[in-house]
C-alpha cells in the first residue's frame, strides 16, 4: 500500500511535459477575492482559455516560472489577431506559455456577476497568439508568386499576399510606385550587382542623374524639366543598328567649348565638323576645325597656310585676291591649337576701313590684318559674307552673314 501511495504521488507531481495536453476547470470568479484559475504548463506551448457567464470584472492573465512571482502576459481572442493585456468579456482566448511552468487568470477588479473559466494546455502552437505579440498568416489566397506584406503598421504581424508585387521566376512585377533612396555619387539609388557606381540617382529636387563607373564622382547626365544635361567630356553617339545600342557608334556629338559642338565618326576622335550655337544673333553657324600655325585673335577671317598642310593663319591686308579667305575663326587659338572655322553662319567681325551698310559685301580689310571692310561691288572669290548691320566706327564689330562666294 505504501509503495502504491508513492507511485500515486509521483504521478500527481509529474510535469505536464509528459503529456500531450492538460485541462483544468471550471473555475468560478464571483468576487474580488476569488482564487486564480491555474494550470501547469511545463513543456507546453499554448493555453486555451474559455470565459463564460455574466459579469463586470477584469481578469489578468499571468505566467510563472518555478513558483516565482507571477508576471503579466497577454492573450489573443479567437476572433482577432491582436493581443490584449486583460480579459473583460466572455469568449475564447489563447496565450503563449512556452518556457513557463504555470499559467494563471486572476481577478484584479470586480464589480458584479460570475465568470466561469476553463483552461486547456497543449504543445501545439496557436497562430495569432503569444505573450509578446500576435500574428496570422493568410494561406495561399493570392496570385502565384505574390510577395507577403504586413497588414498594418504599429507592430502587426498579420501577413498576407500582396497582388501588387509578384515574383514570377526571374521577373519581379510591381503594380504600384516604387520609392527608392536619394542615393549618392558612389551609391546610386538604382544600381547593378558588382558595379554600384553605375545607375540612377536623384540629382537634386526635380532632377534625375545618370552615372557610370567611369564617372563615379561626377554624374554622366542629368534630366530636369525639359533639359537633358551632359557633363563635359561625355559624348552623344549613334549606331547604325536600329535595335542594338551596343554596336559600335559611327557618329558622335562632342562639346568642344562653350557654344561649340563637334561632329565626329568615332574613329580616333577625329572631328569631322563643328556646329556653333548662336549667341544673341552673333558667332553662330557651322564649319570645320583647323590647326592654327600661329596665335590668332578671333573672330577674324583666315586663310590656308601655304607652308603647312591643314593649317590656317590670319588674313593680311594684301589678301584681296579671289579664293584666299576660307572662313572666319570664331575663337582665339594659340599657336598649334584648334581654330573653329565658320564657313556658313553669323559672326561679329571688326571693321577696319570706311563704313558699312546693311546688305553690302564684306571683304578682307586693306588697312589692318584680321579685319574687314565693306563694298557695294561684287568681286567673285573675295566675298566673306554680307553685312547684317550698319557700322561707321572703325574698330567696332558688326554682324556678318558668312558665306564665301
Beta strands, then each sheet from edge to edge (+ up, - down):
strand 1: 21-29
strand 2: 37-40
strand 3: 46-64
strand 4: 71-72
strand 5: 75-77
strand 6: 83-84
strand 7: 86-87
strand 8: 91-96
strand 9: 102-122
strand 10: 146-150
strand 11: 159-168
strand 12: 171-174
strand 13: 190-192
strand 14: 195-202
strand 15: 207-211
strand 16: 221-224
strand 17: 227-230
strand 18: 236-239
strand 19: 249-257
strand 20: 260-264
strand 21: 271-276
strand 22: 284-292
strand 23: 300-304
strand 24: 311-314
strand 25: 325-329
strand 26: 338-353
strand 27: 361-364
strand 28: 372-375
strand 29: 385-387
strand 30: 397-403
sheet 1: 1+ 9- 2+
sheet 2: 1+ 9- 3+ 4-
sheet 3: 1+ 9- 3+ 7-
sheet 4: 1+ 9- 3+ 8- 5+ 6-
sheet 5: 10+ 11- 12+
sheet 6: 13+ 14- 15+ 16- 17+
sheet 7: 18+ 19- 20+ 21- 22+ 24+ 23- 25+ 26- 28- 27+ 29- 30+
end
